[in-house]
Amino acid sequence: MSSDAPETFLTQDAYDRLANELEQLSTTGREEIAKRIEAAREEGDLKENGGYHAAKDEQGKQEARIRTLQHLLKTATVSAAPESHGVVESGTVITAVVAGGEEVFLLGNREIAVGSELDVYSEASPLGAAILGLKEGEKTSYTAPNGREITVEIVKVETYSGQ
């Protein structure tokens, strides 16, 4: 990671869950896909073999997930969620008025909040990048992907307590 990239934190539980998923996908997951591809290959003509193409597509998705997990686990900082000091940072729960409506969300990686009702916004998203470093009571605006200017006011910043 470059020094100006936002730091992604993972709780120990999230790290362990993702490491287990990576292990499963890299071992038995790859073996199962290889067996499905081989079985479909034995059915004959590959041009019109739906099972073969479906298994190859699934293999591509699985390999992409493996690469994503490897990168995330290699570059993430594993720790408890940062203690809130009223400043928006990765791993905090934000209450904000966004475009006139109040929203509560976690700023960080979606993998942290698996099983939680919280919405998650990445620090690299337009909203995340606009509010990173703001304090409670501060306002800003950002340009949405559709070109619309969106106003944001930070109401509260809390420590993420997990599920």
Beta strands, then each sheet from edge to edge (+ up, - down):
strand 1: 9-10
strand 2: 77-78
strand 3: 92-98
strand 4: 101-107
strand 5: 119-121
strand 6: 139-143
strand 7: 149-159
sheet 1: 1+ 2+
sheet 2: 5+ 4+ 3- 7+ 6-
end
